[in-house]
């Protein structure tokens, strides 16, 4: 059986089609291999730059494996399926200059959520530097600084963001201008991603007035 799709990002591709690597289940939707976390996204759910779109679920601390074009979860092997490009395709926007860099040492790893709110804001900002301004080295510097201060899952997404590889709702925002799918992404992750993108120069109408209210986390600016 094959997955419905997998992100064709270089980092995931290297794992998925490389030699067999053993890892550990973090919970139903995430498995970890070294310092890299793979997301298992349900068919039809927003796709992720580190994701494999499938119905498989992992148990916490369960043994898993990846390599040779397959991921093995609970003793069941799942083929890679077709690739999905996590780098958005969109008409270049008349973006604003990027705002001041978020204070990584203050907000990385801070706030509520599976990915802390501070990390989501940083990921949006880092992705905006790449996708709106082509500032890859600056984005990579910020992502690596933040990755050293947070969880493996957040670090994985930050490093993807520094390559312009982002969750599917960001693709929709950049292609259509509609922020609603991103605002509905996760419990509050999408709101913080949007704040980061706007801070990096995304020209959202009325700036942050469309962002639903969220509870401020310690050290994370609202």
N, C-alpha and C positions, 0 to 999 in steps of 0.2 A: 504494500500500500504506500502511496505517495502523499506527502503534504500538499495542501492546495497551492502553496507558494512559499518561497523563502526570500529574504532580503539578499540581494546580490552585492552587498557591501564587501569590500576586500577582507575585512576582519572576520566576518561570519563565513565567507566563502573559503578562506584558508582553513578554518576549523572543520567545516562541513565536508570538504573534499580532500582534506589532508589525512595524515595517519590517524589511527584510532587513538582517541583521547578519552580518558575516564573523568567523570565529574560527579557532582552531587545535586540532588534536587533541593531547591530552596523553598518550594511550595508548589501549588498546582500549575502556576503559569511561568515559573522561572527555574532554570537549571544553570549551574555554575561550572565552568571549566577553567581552572587557574584563576586569573583575575578578570575573566570575561564571563558575562552573564547572557544567556540566550533566553529570549522571551518566547513563550508558546502562546500565540494569539489565536483565539477562536475563529473559525471560518466566518468571514463577514465583518469581524471586528476591525478597528483601525490597525493597520499593519505598522510594524516597528522596524527601525534600521538594524536591529539585532534579532529580528524575529523570524520564526517559522510558523506559518499559518496552518494550524492543524487542530484536531479535536483531542489530541493526546494531553494527558495531565500527569504531573509528577508528584510523588509524595515527598514530604520533607525528609531530607537525609537519605533518600533512596539513591542507589547507584544508577548512573546514567552513562552513556557513552556517545561519542560523535566521531565521524570520520568515514572515508570511503563513499561519500555521497549519502550517508544515512545518519539518523539519530536514533538511539536505542533507549527507550523509556519503558520501564516495567517489563523488560524482556521482549518487547515488541519493537521491531525495526521499522522505521518510517523513512521512505525515500525523500529526497530534497524537494521534488516538485519544481514547477517553473520559477524562474527568478523574477523578482520585483525590484526595480531600481529605487533605492531610498533617497536619491538626490532629486529634488523637484525639478520639473520642467515648467517654466512659466515665462511670460513676457517680462522683460526687465522693467522694474518699477522706478519712477522718479523718487527715489528714496531720500530721506533726510540724512544729514551727517550723523554718524554714531555718537551717542551721548557718552558721558564719562563712564569708564569701566566700573562695573560693580566691585565692591571691596570683597575679593575672594576670601581673604582671611577671616572676614566677619560673617559671611553668609553661607559659605560652602558647608554642606552637611547639616544645615540648620533648618528647622521648621517641620511641620507635620507632613504626613503622606509617605507612601511606599518609596517614592523619590522625594526627599525633603524639598520644601518650597524654594529654599535658596538655590538648590541645584537646578530646579526647573527654570528659574529666572536666569541663571547663568547659562544653561543650555540654550535658551532662546536667544540670549545676547550673543553667544559664541556662534550659533548658527546664522544669525543675522549678519555678523561680520563677514562670514564667508559668502552667503547667498546674495547679500545686497551690495557688498563692497569688495569682495574678492580678497579679504585680508586673512589669508590662511595662517601665516606665521603668528600673527597676533592672537588669532582664535586658538591655535594649538597651545600657545604659551598659557593662556588663561585656563584652558581645559585641563592641562596637565597639572597646573597649580591646584585647581579645585579637586581633581581626581585623587590627589594624595591626602585629602581631608575628608573623604566621604566614603560611602558604601561602594562595593564592587558594581552593583547595578547602576547607581548614578554615575560612577566613573566610566562605565561602558557607554552610556548614553552621551556623556559629555565628549568623549573621544569621537563618537560618531558625529555629533554636532559640529565638531571642529573640522570635519571633512564635508560638511554640508549635507549630511545624511540624517534625516529627521522623520518623526512619526507622520503617518499619512494625513492627519488633520492639518498639519503645517503645509503640506502639498496643496490641499484644497484652499487654504487661505491665500497662498501666493498665486494660485492659478485663477481664483474667482473673486478674491476680496472678501469672501464670506467668513467671518470669524466664529460662527456658531458651532461648527463641528469641533474646532479647537477648544472653545469654551466648555464644551461638553465632554472633553477628554479627561478621563480620570476623575477623582474626587475634586481636586483643585489644580492638578498639574497643568491643564491647558491654559488656565488663567495666568499662571506664572510664566509659562512659555510665551504667551502673548505679550506680557509685560516686558520680558526680555527682548523680544523681537522689536517692539516699539522703541525700547531704549537704544537698540542698535540702529534705528532709523526707519523701521517699517512705517509707512505713511498711513496709519489707521485713522479714519475719519474720527474727529473729536478725541483723538489719542486714546486714553484709557477709559473714557466714559462708557464704553460698551462692555467693559470687563465687569462681570458679576462681583458683588462684594465677597471678599474672602477674609478669614480671620488672619490677622498679622501674626507671623511667627517671630519669636525673639531674634532680633538682629536682622530681620528681613524687612526692607522698607516697603511700605504700601503706596 
